[in-house]
Amino acid sequence: MAVEREYEPKFRDIQNRLKAALDRANAHIAKSSPGNLQSQYMHMQADKIVHATCTINVPRPPDDTDDPADP
């Protein structure tokens, strides 16, 4: 629960920043190249950003975690 409280505001902030960037990109695309192949390509690139996946690598815990003498 504490982790959610800590990261939820950060997650919302990042989502809002991404939405603002996409709004600016869509306005630029509509203004600079309406209805042609270039605008379709620009939308495809924006979609790649929106649907990108991030991988977080968490190290494996040590094998000797059951040793009570080892702090």
mmCIF file of the N, C-alpha and C atoms, coordinates in Angstrom:
data_MODEL
# 
_entry.id   MODEL 
# 
loop_
_atom_site.group_PDB 
_atom_site.id 
_atom_site.type_symbol 
_atom_site.label_atom_id 
_atom_site.label_alt_id 
_atom_site.label_comp_id 
_atom_site.label_asym_id 
_atom_site.label_entity_id 
_atom_site.label_seq_id 
_atom_site.pdbx_PDB_ins_code 
_atom_site.Cartn_x 
_atom_site.Cartn_y 
_atom_site.Cartn_z 
_atom_site.occupancy 
_atom_site.B_iso_or_equiv 
_atom_site.pdbx_formal_charge 
_atom_site.auth_seq_id 
_atom_site.auth_comp_id 
_atom_site.auth_asym_id 
_atom_site.auth_atom_id 
_atom_site.pdbx_PDB_model_num 
ATOM 1   N N  . MET A 1 1  ? 0.816  -1.179  0.000   1.00 0.00 ? 1  MET A N  1 
ATOM 2   C CA . MET A 1 1  ? 0.000  0.000   0.000   1.00 0.00 ? 1  MET A CA 1 
ATOM 3   C C  . MET A 1 1  ? 0.872  1.261   0.000   1.00 0.00 ? 1  MET A C  1 
ATOM 4   N N  . ALA A 1 2  ? 1.953  1.228   0.767   1.00 0.00 ? 2  ALA A N  1 
ATOM 5   C CA . ALA A 1 2  ? 2.835  2.398   0.830   1.00 0.00 ? 2  ALA A CA 1 
ATOM 6   C C  . ALA A 1 2  ? 3.508  2.637   -0.514  1.00 0.00 ? 2  ALA A C  1 
ATOM 7   N N  . VAL A 1 3  ? 3.837  1.557   -1.191  1.00 0.00 ? 3  VAL A N  1 
ATOM 8   C CA . VAL A 1 3  ? 4.462  1.692   -2.511  1.00 0.00 ? 3  VAL A CA 1 
ATOM 9   C C  . VAL A 1 3  ? 3.483  2.348   -3.475  1.00 0.00 ? 3  VAL A C  1 
ATOM 10  N N  . GLU A 1 4  ? 2.232  1.920   -3.412  1.00 0.00 ? 4  GLU A N  1 
ATOM 11  C CA . GLU A 1 4  ? 1.212  2.507   -4.290  1.00 0.00 ? 4  GLU A CA 1 
ATOM 12  C C  . GLU A 1 4  ? 1.039  3.997   -4.002  1.00 0.00 ? 4  GLU A C  1 
ATOM 13  N N  . ARG A 1 5  ? 1.018  4.382   -2.747  1.00 0.00 ? 5  ARG A N  1 
ATOM 14  C CA . ARG A 1 5  ? 0.886  5.805   -2.391  1.00 0.00 ? 5  ARG A CA 1 
ATOM 15  C C  . ARG A 1 5  ? 2.064  6.610   -2.893  1.00 0.00 ? 5  ARG A C  1 
ATOM 16  N N  . GLU A 1 6  ? 3.252  6.005   -2.865  1.00 0.00 ? 6  GLU A N  1 
ATOM 17  C CA . GLU A 1 6  ? 4.449  6.721   -3.301  1.00 0.00 ? 6  GLU A CA 1 
ATOM 18  C C  . GLU A 1 6  ? 4.497  6.876   -4.817  1.00 0.00 ? 6  GLU A C  1 
ATOM 19  N N  . TYR A 1 7  ? 4.131  5.829   -5.539  1.00 0.00 ? 7  TYR A N  1 
ATOM 20  C CA . TYR A 1 7  ? 4.324  5.854   -6.985  1.00 0.00 ? 7  TYR A CA 1 
ATOM 21  C C  . TYR A 1 7  ? 3.103  6.270   -7.790  1.00 0.00 ? 7  TYR A C  1 
ATOM 22  N N  . GLU A 1 8  ? 1.920  6.234   -7.211  1.00 0.00 ? 8  GLU A N  1 
ATOM 23  C CA . GLU A 1 8  ? 0.721  6.618   -7.953  1.00 0.00 ? 8  GLU A CA 1 
ATOM 24  C C  . GLU A 1 8  ? 0.777  8.070   -8.442  1.00 0.00 ? 8  GLU A C  1 
ATOM 25  N N  . PRO A 1 9  ? 1.172  9.040   -7.614  1.00 0.00 ? 9  PRO A N  1 
ATOM 26  C CA . PRO A 1 9  ? 1.276  10.420  -8.122  1.00 0.00 ? 9  PRO A CA 1 
ATOM 27  C C  . PRO A 1 9  ? 2.312  10.561  -9.234  1.00 0.00 ? 9  PRO A C  1 
ATOM 28  N N  . LYS A 1 10 ? 3.420  9.849   -9.118  1.00 0.00 ? 10 LYS A N  1 
ATOM 29  C CA . LYS A 1 10 ? 4.453  9.897   -10.156 1.00 0.00 ? 10 LYS A CA 1 
ATOM 30  C C  . LYS A 1 10 ? 3.922  9.305   -11.457 1.00 0.00 ? 10 LYS A C  1 
ATOM 31  N N  . PHE A 1 11 ? 3.182  8.196   -11.348 1.00 0.00 ? 11 PHE A N  1 
ATOM 32  C CA . PHE A 1 11 ? 2.613  7.547   -12.518 1.00 0.00 ? 11 PHE A CA 1 
ATOM 33  C C  . PHE A 1 11 ? 1.608  8.475   -13.202 1.00 0.00 ? 11 PHE A C  1 
ATOM 34  N N  . ARG A 1 12 ? 0.754  9.113   -12.417 1.00 0.00 ? 12 ARG A N  1 
ATOM 35  C CA . ARG A 1 12 ? -0.222 10.053  -12.989 1.00 0.00 ? 12 ARG A CA 1 
ATOM 36  C C  . ARG A 1 12 ? 0.476  11.228  -13.670 1.00 0.00 ? 12 ARG A C  1 
ATOM 37  N N  . ASP A 1 13 ? 1.540  11.726  -13.063 1.00 0.00 ? 13 ASP A N  1 
ATOM 38  C CA . ASP A 1 13 ? 2.279  12.838  -13.652 1.00 0.00 ? 13 ASP A CA 1 
ATOM 39  C C  . ASP A 1 13 ? 2.878  12.444  -14.998 1.00 0.00 ? 13 ASP A C  1 
ATOM 40  N N  . ILE A 1 14 ? 3.478  11.274  -15.053 1.00 0.00 ? 14 ILE A N  1 
ATOM 41  C CA . ILE A 1 14 ? 4.060  10.804  -16.316 1.00 0.00 ? 14 ILE A CA 1 
ATOM 42  C C  . ILE A 1 14 ? 2.972  10.609  -17.364 1.00 0.00 ? 14 ILE A C  1 
ATOM 43  N N  . GLN A 1 15 ? 1.827  10.051  -16.967 1.00 0.00 ? 15 GLN A N  1 
ATOM 44  C CA . GLN A 1 15 ? 0.723  9.877   -17.909 1.00 0.00 ? 15 GLN A CA 1 
ATOM 45  C C  . GLN A 1 15 ? 0.247  11.230  -18.442 1.00 0.00 ? 15 GLN A C  1 
ATOM 46  N N  . ASN A 1 16 ? 0.136  12.219  -17.571 1.00 0.00 ? 16 ASN A N  1 
ATOM 47  C CA . ASN A 1 16 ? -0.297 13.554  -18.004 1.00 0.00 ? 16 ASN A CA 1 
ATOM 48  C C  . ASN A 1 16 ? 0.718  14.189  -18.950 1.00 0.00 ? 16 ASN A C  1 
ATOM 49  N N  . ARG A 1 17 ? 2.003  14.006  -18.658 1.00 0.00 ? 17 ARG A N  1 
ATOM 50  C CA . ARG A 1 17 ? 3.027  14.558  -19.537 1.00 0.00 ? 17 ARG A CA 1 
ATOM 51  C C  . ARG A 1 17 ? 3.016  13.879  -20.901 1.00 0.00 ? 17 ARG A C  1 
ATOM 52  N N  . LEU A 1 18 ? 2.814  12.564  -20.926 1.00 0.00 ? 18 LEU A N  1 
ATOM 53  C CA . LEU A 1 18 ? 2.733  11.842  -22.190 1.00 0.00 ? 18 LEU A CA 1 
ATOM 54  C C  . LEU A 1 18 ? 1.519  12.298  -22.989 1.00 0.00 ? 18 LEU A C  1 
ATOM 55  N N  . LYS A 1 19 ? 0.381  12.463  -22.321 1.00 0.00 ? 19 LYS A N  1 
ATOM 56  C CA . LYS A 1 19 ? -0.825 12.920  -23.007 1.00 0.00 ? 19 LYS A CA 1 
ATOM 57  C C  . LYS A 1 19 ? -0.616 14.314  -23.593 1.00 0.00 ? 19 LYS A C  1 
ATOM 58  N N  . ALA A 1 20 ? 0.024  15.208  -22.846 1.00 0.00 ? 20 ALA A N  1 
ATOM 59  C CA . ALA A 1 20 ? 0.288  16.559  -23.345 1.00 0.00 ? 20 ALA A CA 1 
ATOM 60  C C  . ALA A 1 20 ? 1.217  16.517  -24.558 1.00 0.00 ? 20 ALA A C  1 
ATOM 61  N N  . ALA A 1 21 ? 2.237  15.667  -24.505 1.00 0.00 ? 21 ALA A N  1 
ATOM 62  C CA . ALA A 1 21 ? 3.153  15.540  -25.642 1.00 0.00 ? 21 ALA A CA 1 
ATOM 63  C C  . ALA A 1 21 ? 2.429  14.991  -26.864 1.00 0.00 ? 21 ALA A C  1 
ATOM 64  N N  . LEU A 1 22 ? 1.552  14.016  -26.653 1.00 0.00 ? 22 LEU A N  1 
ATOM 65  C CA . LEU A 1 22 ? 0.794  13.460  -27.778 1.00 0.00 ? 22 LEU A CA 1 
ATOM 66  C C  . LEU A 1 22 ? -0.177 14.478  -28.356 1.00 0.00 ? 22 LEU A C  1 
ATOM 67  N N  . ASP A 1 23 ? -0.786 15.280  -27.500 1.00 0.00 ? 23 ASP A N  1 
ATOM 68  C CA . ASP A 1 23 ? -1.676 16.336  -27.997 1.00 0.00 ? 23 ASP A CA 1 
ATOM 69  C C  . ASP A 1 23 ? -0.909 17.321  -28.876 1.00 0.00 ? 23 ASP A C  1 
ATOM 70  N N  . ARG A 1 24 ? 0.296  17.700  -28.419 1.00 0.00 ? 24 ARG A N  1 
ATOM 71  C CA . ARG A 1 24 ? 1.114  18.614  -29.219 1.00 0.00 ? 24 ARG A CA 1 
ATOM 72  C C  . ARG A 1 24 ? 1.530  17.958  -30.540 1.00 0.00 ? 24 ARG A C  1 
ATOM 73  N N  . ALA A 1 25 ? 1.901  16.674  -30.476 1.00 0.00 ? 25 ALA A N  1 
ATOM 74  C CA . ALA A 1 25 ? 2.313  15.961  -31.692 1.00 0.00 ? 25 ALA A CA 1 
ATOM 75  C C  . ALA A 1 25 ? 1.157  15.853  -32.673 1.00 0.00 ? 25 ALA A C  1 
ATOM 76  N N  . ASN A 1 26 ? -0.034 15.516  -32.185 1.00 0.00 ? 26 ASN A N  1 
ATOM 77  C CA . ASN A 1 26 ? -1.192 15.393  -33.068 1.00 0.00 ? 26 ASN A CA 1 
ATOM 78  C C  . ASN A 1 26 ? -1.561 16.731  -33.703 1.00 0.00 ? 26 ASN A C  1 
ATOM 79  N N  . ALA A 1 27 ? -1.442 17.811  -32.943 1.00 0.00 ? 27 ALA A N  1 
ATOM 80  C CA . ALA A 1 27 ? -1.712 19.137  -33.505 1.00 0.00 ? 27 ALA A CA 1 
ATOM 81  C C  . ALA A 1 27 ? -0.691 19.473  -34.589 1.00 0.00 ? 27 ALA A C  1 
ATOM 82  N N  . HIS A 1 28 ? 0.561  19.152  -34.352 1.00 0.00 ? 28 HIS A N  1 
ATOM 83  C CA . HIS A 1 28 ? 1.618  19.402  -35.345 1.00 0.00 ? 28 HIS A CA 1 
ATOM 84  C C  . HIS A 1 28 ? 1.390  18.567  -36.604 1.00 0.00 ? 28 HIS A C  1 
ATOM 85  N N  . ILE A 1 29 ? 1.033  17.292  -36.411 1.00 0.00 ? 29 ILE A N  1 
ATOM 86  C CA . ILE A 1 29 ? 0.785  16.416  -37.560 1.00 0.00 ? 29 ILE A CA 1 
ATOM 87  C C  . ILE A 1 29 ? -0.379 16.947  -38.384 1.00 0.00 ? 29 ILE A C  1 
ATOM 88  N N  . ALA A 1 30 ? -1.452 17.339  -37.720 1.00 0.00 ? 30 ALA A N  1 
ATOM 89  C CA . ALA A 1 30 ? -2.625 17.839  -38.437 1.00 0.00 ? 30 ALA A CA 1 
ATOM 90  C C  . ALA A 1 30 ? -2.311 19.118  -39.196 1.00 0.00 ? 30 ALA A C  1 
ATOM 91  N N  . LYS A 1 31 ? -1.470 19.961  -38.612 1.00 0.00 ? 31 LYS A N  1 
ATOM 92  C CA . LYS A 1 31 ? -1.145 21.242  -39.253 1.00 0.00 ? 31 LYS A CA 1 
ATOM 93  C C  . LYS A 1 31 ? -0.142 21.068  -40.394 1.00 0.00 ? 31 LYS A C  1 
ATOM 94  N N  . SER A 1 32 ? 0.848  20.209  -40.213 1.00 0.00 ? 32 SER A N  1 
ATOM 95  C CA . SER A 1 32 ? 1.939  20.150  -41.180 1.00 0.00 ? 32 SER A CA 1 
ATOM 96  C C  . SER A 1 32 ? 1.711  19.173  -42.329 1.00 0.00 ? 32 SER A C  1 
ATOM 97  N N  . SER A 1 33 ? 0.949  18.122  -42.111 1.00 0.00 ? 33 SER A N  1 
ATOM 98  C CA . SER A 1 33 ? 0.789  17.137  -43.190 1.00 0.00 ? 33 SER A CA 1 
ATOM 99  C C  . SER A 1 33 ? -0.557 16.422  -43.089 1.00 0.00 ? 33 SER A C  1 
ATOM 100 N N  . PRO A 1 34 ? -1.637 17.129  -43.325 1.00 0.00 ? 34 PRO A N  1 
ATOM 101 C CA . PRO A 1 34 ? -2.949 16.487  -43.191 1.00 0.00 ? 34 PRO A CA 1 
ATOM 102 C C  . PRO A 1 34 ? -3.222 15.499  -44.325 1.00 0.00 ? 34 PRO A C  1 
ATOM 103 N N  . GLY A 1 35 ? -3.639 14.300  -43.947 1.00 0.00 ? 35 GLY A N  1 
ATOM 104 C CA . GLY A 1 35 ? -4.147 13.327  -44.895 1.00 0.00 ? 35 GLY A CA 1 
ATOM 105 C C  . GLY A 1 35 ? -3.177 12.750  -45.900 1.00 0.00 ? 35 GLY A C  1 
ATOM 106 N N  . ASN A 1 36 ? -1.924 12.649  -45.591 1.00 0.00 ? 36 ASN A N  1 
ATOM 107 C CA . ASN A 1 36 ? -1.024 12.012  -46.551 1.00 0.00 ? 36 ASN A CA 1 
ATOM 108 C C  . ASN A 1 36 ? -0.174 10.952  -45.873 1.00 0.00 ? 36 ASN A C  1 
ATOM 109 N N  . LEU A 1 37 ? 0.676  10.324  -46.625 1.00 0.00 ? 37 LEU A N  1 
ATOM 110 C CA . LEU A 1 37 ? 1.494  9.229   -46.112 1.00 0.00 ? 37 LEU A CA 1 
ATOM 111 C C  . LEU A 1 37 ? 2.404  9.679   -44.968 1.00 0.00 ? 37 LEU A C  1 
ATOM 112 N N  . GLN A 1 38 ? 2.910  10.895  -45.047 1.00 0.00 ? 38 GLN A N  1 
ATOM 113 C CA . GLN A 1 38 ? 3.794  11.401  -43.994 1.00 0.00 ? 38 GLN A CA 1 
ATOM 114 C C  . GLN A 1 38 ? 3.052  11.474  -42.660 1.00 0.00 ? 38 GLN A C  1 
ATOM 115 N N  . SER A 1 39 ? 1.807  11.929  -42.666 1.00 0.00 ? 39 SER A N  1 
ATOM 116 C CA . SER A 1 39 ? 1.063  12.016  -41.404 1.00 0.00 ? 39 SER A CA 1 
ATOM 117 C C  . SER A 1 39 ? 0.782  10.625  -40.848 1.00 0.00 ? 39 SER A C  1 
ATOM 118 N N  . GLN A 1 40 ? 0.511  9.660   -41.715 1.00 0.00 ? 40 GLN A N  1 
ATOM 119 C CA . GLN A 1 40 ? 0.288  8.290   -41.246 1.00 0.00 ? 40 GLN A CA 1 
ATOM 120 C C  . GLN A 1 40 ? 1.544  7.735   -40.590 1.00 0.00 ? 40 GLN A C  1 
ATOM 121 N N  . TYR A 1 41 ? 2.694  8.032   -41.178 1.00 0.00 ? 41 TYR A N  1 
ATOM 122 C CA . TYR A 1 41 ? 3.957  7.580   -40.600 1.00 0.00 ? 41 TYR A CA 1 
ATOM 123 C C  . TYR A 1 41 ? 4.199  8.255   -39.244 1.00 0.00 ? 41 TYR A C  1 
ATOM 124 N N  . MET A 1 42 ? 3.898  9.532   -39.146 1.00 0.00 ? 42 MET A N  1 
ATOM 125 C CA . MET A 1 42 ? 4.091  10.251  -37.885 1.00 0.00 ? 42 MET A CA 1 
ATOM 126 C C  . MET A 1 42 ? 3.176  9.684   -36.792 1.00 0.00 ? 42 MET A C  1 
ATOM 127 N N  . HIS A 1 43 ? 1.944  9.347   -37.149 1.00 0.00 ? 43 HIS A N  1 
ATOM 128 C CA . HIS A 1 43 ? 1.038  8.737   -36.174 1.00 0.00 ? 43 HIS A CA 1 
ATOM 129 C C  . HIS A 1 43 ? 1.546  7.365   -35.746 1.00 0.00 ? 43 HIS A C  1 
ATOM 130 N N  . MET A 1 44 ? 2.099  6.611   -36.676 1.00 0.00 ? 44 MET A N  1 
ATOM 131 C CA . MET A 1 44 ? 2.649  5.302   -36.344 1.00 0.00 ? 44 MET A CA 1 
ATOM 132 C C  . MET A 1 44 ? 3.809  5.440   -35.347 1.00 0.00 ? 44 MET A C  1 
ATOM 133 N N  . GLN A 1 45 ? 4.659  6.444   -35.546 1.00 0.00 ? 45 GLN A N  1 
ATOM 134 C CA . GLN A 1 45 ? 5.778  6.663   -34.628 1.00 0.00 ? 45 GLN A CA 1 
ATOM 135 C C  . GLN A 1 45 ? 5.278  7.061   -33.239 1.00 0.00 ? 45 GLN A C  1 
ATOM 136 N N  . ALA A 1 46 ? 4.253  7.892   -33.194 1.00 0.00 ? 46 ALA A N  1 
ATOM 137 C CA . ALA A 1 46 ? 3.678  8.278   -31.899 1.00 0.00 ? 46 ALA A CA 1 
ATOM 138 C C  . ALA A 1 46 ? 3.072  7.065   -31.204 1.00 0.00 ? 46 ALA A C  1 
ATOM 139 N N  . ASP A 1 47 ? 2.420  6.184   -31.947 1.00 0.00 ? 47 ASP A N  1 
ATOM 140 C CA . ASP A 1 47 ? 1.848  4.971   -31.366 1.00 0.00 ? 47 ASP A CA 1 
ATOM 141 C C  . ASP A 1 47 ? 2.932  4.066   -30.782 1.00 0.00 ? 47 ASP A C  1 
ATOM 142 N N  . LYS A 1 48 ? 4.090  4.034   -31.407 1.00 0.00 ? 48 LYS A N  1 
ATOM 143 C CA . LYS A 1 48 ? 5.198  3.236   -30.864 1.00 0.00 ? 48 LYS A CA 1 
ATOM 144 C C  . LYS A 1 48 ? 5.599  3.742   -29.488 1.00 0.00 ? 48 LYS A C  1 
ATOM 145 N N  . ILE A 1 49 ? 5.578  5.050   -29.319 1.00 0.00 ? 49 ILE A N  1 
ATOM 146 C CA . ILE A 1 49 ? 5.936  5.627   -28.021 1.00 0.00 ? 49 ILE A CA 1 
ATOM 147 C C  . ILE A 1 49 ? 4.887  5.280   -26.975 1.00 0.00 ? 49 ILE A C  1 
ATOM 148 N N  . VAL A 1 50 ? 3.620  5.410   -27.348 1.00 0.00 ? 50 VAL A N  1 
ATOM 149 C CA . VAL A 1 50 ? 2.534  5.154   -26.406 1.00 0.00 ? 50 VAL A CA 1 
ATOM 150 C C  . VAL A 1 50 ? 2.527  3.691   -25.954 1.00 0.00 ? 50 VAL A C  1 
ATOM 151 N N  . HIS A 1 51 ? 2.806  2.786   -26.866 1.00 0.00 ? 51 HIS A N  1 
ATOM 152 C CA . HIS A 1 51 ? 2.698  1.369   -26.558 1.00 0.00 ? 51 HIS A CA 1 
ATOM 153 C C  . HIS A 1 51 ? 4.049  0.706   -26.297 1.00 0.00 ? 51 HIS A C  1 
ATOM 154 N N  . ALA A 1 52 ? 5.047  1.493   -25.995 1.00 0.00 ? 52 ALA A N  1 
ATOM 155 C CA . ALA A 1 52 ? 6.367  0.931   -25.684 1.00 0.00 ? 52 ALA A CA 1 
ATOM 156 C C  . ALA A 1 52 ? 6.307  0.173   -24.361 1.00 0.00 ? 52 ALA A C  1 
ATOM 157 N N  . THR A 1 53 ? 7.084  -0.870  -24.262 1.00 0.00 ? 53 THR A N  1 
ATOM 158 C CA . THR A 1 53 ? 7.147  -1.628  -23.018 1.00 0.00 ? 53 THR A CA 1 
ATOM 159 C C  . THR A 1 53 ? 8.474  -1.348  -22.335 1.00 0.00 ? 53 THR A C  1 
ATOM 160 N N  . CYS A 1 54 ? 8.415  -1.266  -21.035 1.00 0.00 ? 54 CYS A N  1 
ATOM 161 C CA . CYS A 1 54 ? 9.613  -1.041  -20.233 1.00 0.00 ? 54 CYS A CA 1 
ATOM 162 C C  . CYS A 1 54 ? 9.881  -2.298  -19.413 1.00 0.00 ? 54 CYS A C  1 
ATOM 163 N N  . THR A 1 55 ? 11.121 -2.686  -19.359 1.00 0.00 ? 55 THR A N  1 
ATOM 164 C CA . THR A 1 55 ? 11.504 -3.853  -18.579 1.00 0.00 ? 55 THR A CA 1 
ATOM 165 C C  . THR A 1 55 ? 12.318 -3.398  -17.384 1.00 0.00 ? 55 THR A C  1 
ATOM 166 N N  . ILE A 1 56 ? 11.915 -3.872  -16.230 1.00 0.00 ? 56 ILE A N  1 
ATOM 167 C CA . ILE A 1 56 ? 12.640 -3.554  -15.008 1.00 0.00 ? 56 ILE A CA 1 
ATOM 168 C C  . ILE A 1 56 ? 13.298 -4.849  -14.543 1.00 0.00 ? 56 ILE A C  1 
ATOM 169 N N  . ASN A 1 57 ? 14.601 -4.843  -14.472 1.00 0.00 ? 57 ASN A N  1 
ATOM 170 C CA . ASN A 1 57 ? 15.340 -6.031  -14.050 1.00 0.00 ? 57 ASN A CA 1 
ATOM 171 C C  . ASN A 1 57 ? 15.614 -5.955  -12.559 1.00 0.00 ? 57 ASN A C  1 
ATOM 172 N N  . VAL A 1 58 ? 15.057 -6.904  -11.826 1.00 0.00 ? 58 VAL A N  1 
ATOM 173 C CA . VAL A 1 58 ? 15.255 -6.977  -10.383 1.00 0.00 ? 58 VAL A CA 1 
ATOM 174 C C  . VAL A 1 58 ? 16.226 -8.109  -10.121 1.00 0.00 ? 58 VAL A C  1 
ATOM 175 N N  . PRO A 1 59 ? 17.312 -7.824  -9.386  1.00 0.00 ? 59 PRO A N  1 
ATOM 176 C CA . PRO A 1 59 ? 18.290 -8.891  -9.143  1.00 0.00 ? 59 PRO A CA 1 
ATOM 177 C C  . PRO A 1 59 ? 17.685 -10.027 -8.309  1.00 0.00 ? 59 PRO A C  1 
ATOM 178 N N  . ARG A 1 60 ? 18.145 -11.215 -8.598  1.00 0.00 ? 60 ARG A N  1 
ATOM 179 C CA . ARG A 1 60 ? 17.708 -12.388 -7.851  1.00 0.00 ? 60 ARG A CA 1 
ATOM 180 C C  . ARG A 1 60 ? 18.255 -12.327 -6.428  1.00 0.00 ? 60 ARG A C  1 
ATOM 181 N N  . PRO A 1 61 ? 17.475 -12.742 -5.439  1.00 0.00 ? 61 PRO A N  1 
ATOM 182 C CA . PRO A 1 61 ? 18.014 -12.744 -4.074  1.00 0.00 ? 61 PRO A CA 1 
ATOM 183 C C  . PRO A 1 61 ? 19.107 -13.800 -3.942  1.00 0.00 ? 61 PRO A C  1 
ATOM 184 N N  . PRO A 1 62 ? 20.002 -13.605 -3.006  1.00 0.00 ? 62 PRO A N  1 
ATOM 185 C CA . PRO A 1 62 ? 21.070 -14.595 -2.811  1.00 0.00 ? 62 PRO A CA 1 
ATOM 186 C C  . PRO A 1 62 ? 20.496 -15.949 -2.416  1.00 0.00 ? 62 PRO A C  1 
ATOM 187 N N  . ASP A 1 63 ? 21.240 -17.000 -2.705  1.00 0.00 ? 63 ASP A N  1 
ATOM 188 C CA . ASP A 1 63 ? 20.775 -18.358 -2.409  1.00 0.00 ? 63 ASP A CA 1 
ATOM 189 C C  . ASP A 1 63 ? 20.797 -18.704 -0.929  1.00 0.00 ? 63 ASP A C  1 
ATOM 190 N N  . ASP A 1 64 ? 21.599 -18.009 -0.153  1.00 0.00 ? 64 ASP A N  1 
ATOM 191 C CA . ASP A 1 64 ? 21.762 -18.381 1.256   1.00 0.00 ? 64 ASP A CA 1 
ATOM 192 C C  . ASP A 1 64 ? 20.886 -17.551 2.193   1.00 0.00 ? 64 ASP A C  1 
ATOM 193 N N  . THR A 1 65 ? 19.671 -17.255 1.791   1.00 0.00 ? 65 THR A N  1 
ATOM 194 C CA . THR A 1 65 ? 18.806 -16.426 2.644   1.00 0.00 ? 65 THR A CA 1 
ATOM 195 C C  . THR A 1 65 ? 18.280 -17.188 3.856   1.00 0.00 ? 65 THR A C  1 
ATOM 196 N N  . ASP A 1 66 ? 18.440 -18.493 3.900   1.00 0.00 ? 66 ASP A N  1 
ATOM 197 C CA . ASP A 1 66 ? 17.926 -19.272 5.036   1.00 0.00 ? 66 ASP A CA 1 
ATOM 198 C C  . ASP A 1 66 ? 18.940 -19.423 6.176   1.00 0.00 ? 66 ASP A C  1 
ATOM 199 N N  . ASP A 1 67 ? 20.115 -18.824 6.045   1.00 0.00 ? 67 ASP A N  1 
ATOM 200 C CA . ASP A 1 67 ? 21.151 -18.931 7.086   1.00 0.00 ? 67 ASP A CA 1 
ATOM 201 C C  . ASP A 1 67 ? 20.910 -17.874 8.150   1.00 0.00 ? 67 ASP A C  1 
ATOM 202 N N  . PRO A 1 68 ? 20.456 -18.257 9.364   1.00 0.00 ? 68 PRO A N  1 
ATOM 203 C CA . PRO A 1 68 ? 20.168 -17.266 10.410  1.00 0.00 ? 68 PRO A CA 1 
ATOM 204 C C  . PRO A 1 68 ? 21.427 -16.586 10.954  1.00 0.00 ? 68 PRO A C  1 
ATOM 205 N N  . ALA A 1 69 ? 22.590 -17.214 10.802  1.00 0.00 ? 69 ALA A N  1 
ATOM 206 C CA . ALA A 1 69 ? 23.825 -16.612 11.311  1.00 0.00 ? 69 ALA A CA 1 
ATOM 207 C C  . ALA A 1 69 ? 24.350 -15.526 10.373  1.00 0.00 ? 69 ALA A C  1 
ATOM 208 N N  . ASP A 1 70 ? 23.861 -15.513 9.152   1.00 0.00 ? 70 ASP A N  1 
ATOM 209 C CA . ASP A 1 70 ? 24.330 -14.534 8.162   1.00 0.00 ? 70 ASP A CA 1 
ATOM 210 C C  . ASP A 1 70 ? 23.379 -13.342 8.181   1.00 0.00 ? 70 ASP A C  1 
ATOM 211 N N  . PRO A 1 71 ? 23.864 -12.169 8.590   1.00 0.00 ? 71 PRO A N  1 
ATOM 212 C CA . PRO A 1 71 ? 22.956 -11.009 8.696   1.00 0.00 ? 71 PRO A CA 1 
ATOM 213 C C  . PRO A 1 71 ? 22.475 -10.499 7.374   1.00 0.00 ? 71 PRO A C  1 
# 
